[in-house]
Structures are given as C-alpha cells and as structure tokens.
C-alpha cells in the first residue's frame, strides 16, 4: 500500500504563488505516474496535471501556463508550482498515484489526504 502525503498548502493572496509537494514516506514514487487533483466545496473533483514516470506531463487546458508539475526522483518528490493564483483556485489539492497518467481519476489507486489551498485577500 502506497501512502502519499501532500504539503505546501495555505492561505495566499490573489496573484500569489504556492508550491505543493507530494511524497511517499518510506516508499518510492519511482515507477508511478503522479497526478494532482483538486476539489472545491460543492464541486466535483478536477484533474489538474499529471507526470509520468518518464517525466511526460499533461495539464488541464484551463490551468496551462500557471501551474507546473515536476518530479525529483532523487528526493522522491513530485511538485506542483502554482503561480498567479486566483480565488477560484481555492480547493483541497490531492496527489494520487497510478501506473500511468489516466484521464479518469478512477484509475488512480493511491491518494493522499489533501492539502487546503485558499486564495483570498
């Protein structure tokens, strides 16, 4: 069982930046594709970005240019850099693991507990 832990969330003003981290304590993310998802109150879970084990990336069209996913296998970490944040980015952000980057979150077998991101002045 792969345990994932997100960190880096918090309160930020509109236009600000945050960097989220996803780690697997005691295990390796090598071999997994890692996706980032978010869920705002009253809304469905939304896929943000995914990075394959080989480093290929994809993004939700609405977020391209503001969010960047990367992975550091040496540090066993996947990062999500979020810039130019907007109030509508407020949500709980989750990382999840699968054997490849599926478009459907259903196929991601392992999930973290999430980290809250609030964008407000």
Secondary structure, 3 states (H helix, E strand, C coil): CCCEEEECCEEECCCCCEEEEEECCCCCCCCCEEEEEEECCCCCCEEEEEECCCCCEEECHHHECCEEEEEECCCCEEEEEECCCCHHHCEEEEEEEECCCCCCHHHCCEEECCEEEEECC
